[in-house]
Amino acid sequence: MNKGYIICVDDEISVLETIQQQLRNEFGESHEVEIASSAEEALALVEEIQNSGYVIEVVIADQVMPGMKGSQFLEEVHKILPDSIKIMLTGQAGLDSAIHAINHGGLSRYVEKPWNTKELTGDIRFLIEKFRQNLENQHLINELSRKIQELEKQNQ
């Protein structure tokens, strides 16, 4: 399988650089880790990567950003990439934003800052395995459907 993509978006550059380094250390052999400093920049990045034919497996967003909030951004991402893993980071835990992201953005995890690196990377590893299993299952279902159609044609 080609390298998957992990996209991180946060308006705090120091947070972006930290999480990018942590994720590259953990997933660098299997994933490209890209960063964006705004939701709008991240949406453009999602479009660019998707148009290049690569798979975006994980999107991590801060909740509190100027312009589009993380929950709104993840809702937009969910419309484009409904099966991708979506994680919200926040330094300001708020139940309303978590509920919105879960209900409308297909949120996989809600993580408070500062995060525990081992816990976060462990969660991401588990979610990526689940994502890839789902992709493989879908591929097998499609292949099985194709073979069933071939057999039905032969039996006519």
C-alpha atoms as a printed R data frame, in Angstrom:
    type eleno elety resid chain resno       x       y       z
1   ATOM     1    CA   MET     A     1   0.000   0.000   0.000
2   ATOM     2    CA   ASN     A     2   1.209   3.534  -0.758
3   ATOM     3    CA   LYS     A     3   1.998   5.856   2.086
4   ATOM     4    CA   GLY     A     4  -1.107   7.264   3.699
5   ATOM     5    CA   TYR     A     5  -1.430  10.878   4.727
6   ATOM     6    CA   ILE     A     6  -1.893  12.417   8.143
7   ATOM     7    CA   ILE     A     7  -2.946  16.075   8.131
8   ATOM     8    CA   CYS     A     8  -2.637  18.269  11.228
9   ATOM     9    CA   VAL     A     9  -4.183  21.727  11.500
10  ATOM    10    CA   ASP     A    10  -3.616  24.208  14.318
11  ATOM    11    CA   ASP     A    11  -3.078  27.960  14.344
12  ATOM    12    CA   GLU     A    12  -0.222  27.602  16.855
13  ATOM    13    CA   ILE     A    13   2.953  26.878  14.869
14  ATOM    14    CA   SER     A    14   4.781  25.426  17.892
15  ATOM    15    CA   VAL     A    15   1.966  22.900  18.409
16  ATOM    16    CA   LEU     A    16   2.025  21.986  14.709
17  ATOM    17    CA   GLU     A    17   5.772  21.463  14.681
18  ATOM    18    CA   THR     A    18   5.617  19.358  17.849
19  ATOM    19    CA   ILE     A    19   2.843  17.063  16.670
20  ATOM    20    CA   GLN     A    20   4.371  16.785  13.196
21  ATOM    21    CA   GLN     A    21   7.687  15.659  14.684
22  ATOM    22    CA   GLN     A    22   6.013  13.208  17.071
23  ATOM    23    CA   LEU     A    23   3.919  11.692  14.287
24  ATOM    24    CA   ARG     A    24   6.842  11.524  11.847
25  ATOM    25    CA   ASN     A    25   8.888   9.709  14.482
26  ATOM    26    CA   GLU     A    26   6.101   7.186  14.975
27  ATOM    27    CA   PHE     A    27   4.545   6.899  11.486
28  ATOM    28    CA   GLY     A    28   7.165   8.317   9.103
29  ATOM    29    CA   GLU     A    29   7.806   5.016   7.345
30  ATOM    30    CA   SER     A    30   4.140   4.464   6.519
31  ATOM    31    CA   HIS     A    31   2.720   8.002   6.328
32  ATOM    32    CA   GLU     A    32   3.390  11.502   5.109
33  ATOM    33    CA   VAL     A    33   2.615  14.019   7.849
34  ATOM    34    CA   GLU     A    34   1.453  17.388   6.493
35  ATOM    35    CA   ILE     A    35   0.569  20.502   8.475
36  ATOM    36    CA   ALA     A    36  -1.611  23.568   7.945
37  ATOM    37    CA   SER     A    37  -2.018  26.650  10.117
38  ATOM    38    CA   SER     A    38  -5.691  27.270   9.273
39  ATOM    39    CA   ALA     A    39  -8.777  25.285   8.384
40  ATOM    40    CA   GLU     A    40  -8.919  26.951   4.967
41  ATOM    41    CA   GLU     A    41  -5.300  26.003   4.229
42  ATOM    42    CA   ALA     A    42  -5.997  22.447   5.400
43  ATOM    43    CA   LEU     A    43  -9.055  22.115   3.136
44  ATOM    44    CA   ALA     A    44  -6.908  23.165   0.166
45  ATOM    45    CA   LEU     A    45  -4.320  20.577   1.234
46  ATOM    46    CA   VAL     A    46  -7.007  17.876   1.478
47  ATOM    47    CA   GLU     A    47  -8.163  18.707  -2.053
48  ATOM    48    CA   GLU     A    48  -4.598  18.708  -3.409
49  ATOM    49    CA   ILE     A    49  -3.707  15.353  -1.840
50  ATOM    50    CA   GLN     A    50  -6.995  13.763  -2.843
51  ATOM    51    CA   ASN     A    51  -6.632  14.999  -6.438
52  ATOM    52    CA   SER     A    52  -3.170  13.411  -6.518
53  ATOM    53    CA   GLY     A    53  -4.771  10.035  -5.818
54  ATOM    54    CA   TYR     A    54  -3.357   9.508  -2.332
55  ATOM    55    CA   VAL     A    55  -5.349   8.361   0.685
56  ATOM    56    CA   ILE     A    56  -5.814  10.708   3.625
57  ATOM    57    CA   GLU     A    57  -6.204   8.400   6.578
58  ATOM    58    CA   VAL     A    58  -6.024  10.793   9.540
59  ATOM    59    CA   VAL     A    59  -7.029  14.432  10.035
60  ATOM    60    CA   ILE     A    60  -6.172  16.100  13.346
61  ATOM    61    CA   ALA     A    61  -7.564  19.562  14.094
62  ATOM    62    CA   ASP     A    62  -7.443  22.029  16.939
63  ATOM    63    CA   GLN     A    63 -10.878  23.245  17.994
64  ATOM    64    CA   VAL     A    64 -10.053  26.897  18.691
65  ATOM    65    CA   MET     A    65  -8.717  28.578  15.551
66  ATOM    66    CA   PRO     A    66  -9.414  31.950  13.937
67  ATOM    67    CA   GLY     A    67 -12.003  31.734  11.187
68  ATOM    68    CA   MET     A    68 -13.366  28.227  10.906
69  ATOM    69    CA   LYS     A    69 -13.432  26.285  14.185
70  ATOM    70    CA   GLY     A    70 -12.081  22.741  14.347
71  ATOM    71    CA   SER     A    71 -15.535  21.171  14.669
72  ATOM    72    CA   GLN     A    72 -16.721  23.017  11.533
73  ATOM    73    CA   PHE     A    73 -13.542  22.057   9.685
74  ATOM    74    CA   LEU     A    74 -13.964  18.379  10.607
75  ATOM    75    CA   GLU     A    75 -17.581  18.552   9.441
76  ATOM    76    CA   GLU     A    76 -16.360  19.803   6.036
77  ATOM    77    CA   VAL     A    77 -13.671  17.102   5.930
78  ATOM    78    CA   HIS     A    78 -16.301  14.478   6.794
79  ATOM    79    CA   LYS     A    79 -18.313  15.492   3.709
80  ATOM    80    CA   ILE     A    80 -15.227  14.909   1.536
81  ATOM    81    CA   LEU     A    81 -13.637  11.996   3.419
82  ATOM    82    CA   PRO     A    82 -16.382  10.236   5.386
83  ATOM    83    CA   ASP     A    83 -14.207   7.220   6.192
84  ATOM    84    CA   SER     A    84 -11.092   9.074   7.334
85  ATOM    85    CA   ILE     A    85 -10.054   9.200  10.975
86  ATOM    86    CA   LYS     A    86 -10.839  12.549  12.545
87  ATOM    87    CA   ILE     A    87  -9.279  13.679  15.821
88  ATOM    88    CA   MET     A    88  -9.944  16.953  17.619
89  ATOM    89    CA   LEU     A    89  -7.324  18.523  19.869
90  ATOM    90    CA   THR     A    90  -8.343  21.194  22.313
91  ATOM    91    CA   GLY     A    91  -6.858  23.185  25.121
92  ATOM    92    CA   GLN     A    92 -10.327  24.350  26.093
93  ATOM    93    CA   ALA     A    93 -12.507  21.351  26.709
94  ATOM    94    CA   GLY     A    94 -16.075  22.134  25.774
95  ATOM    95    CA   LEU     A    95 -18.871  19.620  25.666
96  ATOM    96    CA   ASP     A    96 -20.817  21.483  22.954
97  ATOM    97    CA   SER     A    97 -17.937  21.422  20.457
98  ATOM    98    CA   ALA     A    98 -17.246  17.752  21.195
99  ATOM    99    CA   ILE     A    99 -20.886  16.810  20.663
100 ATOM   100    CA   HIS     A   100 -21.029  18.810  17.423
101 ATOM   101    CA   ALA     A   101 -17.862  17.163  16.101
102 ATOM   102    CA   ILE     A   102 -19.085  13.691  17.035
103 ATOM   103    CA   ASN     A   103 -22.538  14.175  15.536
104 ATOM   104    CA   HIS     A   104 -21.565  16.080  12.383
105 ATOM   105    CA   GLY     A   105 -17.871  15.495  11.790
106 ATOM   106    CA   GLY     A   106 -17.514  11.768  12.315
107 ATOM   107    CA   LEU     A   107 -15.081  12.368  15.171
108 ATOM   108    CA   SER     A   108 -12.973   9.350  16.150
109 ATOM   109    CA   ARG     A   109 -11.204  10.866  19.162
110 ATOM   110    CA   TYR     A   110 -11.372  13.999  21.309
111 ATOM   111    CA   VAL     A   111  -7.970  14.773  22.862
112 ATOM   112    CA   GLU     A   112  -7.181  17.469  25.401
113 ATOM   113    CA   LYS     A   113  -3.967  19.491  25.247
114 ATOM   114    CA   PRO     A   114  -1.364  18.811  26.405
115 ATOM   115    CA   TRP     A   115  -1.696  15.303  25.032
116 ATOM   116    CA   ASN     A   116   0.124  12.171  26.100
117 ATOM   117    CA   THR     A   117   2.250  11.248  23.072
118 ATOM   118    CA   LYS     A   118   2.222   7.481  23.686
119 ATOM   119    CA   GLU     A   119  -1.529   7.502  24.190
120 ATOM   120    CA   LEU     A   120  -2.174   9.639  21.102
121 ATOM   121    CA   THR     A   121   0.117   7.622  18.825
122 ATOM   122    CA   GLY     A   122  -1.317   4.370  20.214
123 ATOM   123    CA   ASP     A   123  -4.848   5.567  19.464
124 ATOM   124    CA   ILE     A   124  -3.818   6.672  15.971
125 ATOM   125    CA   ARG     A   125  -2.093   3.328  15.291
126 ATOM   126    CA   PHE     A   126  -5.237   1.434  16.368
127 ATOM   127    CA   LEU     A   127  -7.497   3.677  14.275
128 ATOM   128    CA   ILE     A   128  -5.246   3.357  11.192
129 ATOM   129    CA   GLU     A   129  -5.337  -0.443  11.480
130 ATOM   130    CA   LYS     A   130  -9.134  -0.285  11.685
131 ATOM   131    CA   PHE     A   131  -9.269   2.143   8.719
132 ATOM   132    CA   ARG     A   132  -7.070  -0.147   6.606
133 ATOM   133    CA   GLN     A   133  -9.090  -3.227   7.562
134 ATOM   134    CA   ASN     A   134 -12.242  -1.425   6.444
135 ATOM   135    CA   LEU     A   135 -10.563  -0.488   3.140
136 ATOM   136    CA   GLU     A   136  -9.476  -4.088   2.601
137 ATOM   137    CA   ASN     A   137 -12.959  -5.364   3.458
138 ATOM   138    CA   GLN     A   138 -14.499  -2.956   0.953
139 ATOM   139    CA   HIS     A   139 -12.012  -4.105  -1.689
140 ATOM   140    CA   LEU     A   140 -12.904  -7.763  -0.993
141 ATOM   141    CA   ILE     A   141 -16.638  -7.004  -1.140
142 ATOM   142    CA   ASN     A   142 -16.191  -5.241  -4.486
143 ATOM   143    CA   GLU     A   143 -14.124  -8.151  -5.820
144 ATOM   144    CA   LEU     A   144 -16.721 -10.667  -4.638
145 ATOM   145    CA   SER     A   145 -19.527  -8.664  -6.282
146 ATOM   146    CA   ARG     A   146 -17.559  -8.572  -9.531
147 ATOM   147    CA   LYS     A   147 -17.050 -12.356  -9.463
148 ATOM   148    CA   ILE     A   148 -20.727 -12.966  -8.694
149 ATOM   149    CA   GLN     A   149 -21.686 -10.854 -11.724
150 ATOM   150    CA   GLU     A   150 -19.268 -12.845 -13.891
151 ATOM   151    CA   LEU     A   151 -20.769 -16.135 -12.694
152 ATOM   152    CA   GLU     A   152 -24.308 -14.881 -13.277
153 ATOM   153    CA   LYS     A   153 -23.377 -13.942 -16.858
154 ATOM   154    CA   GLN     A   154 -21.870 -17.379 -17.439
155 ATOM   155    CA   ASN     A   155 -25.006 -19.101 -16.132
156 ATOM   156    CA   GLN     A   156 -27.373 -17.238 -18.457
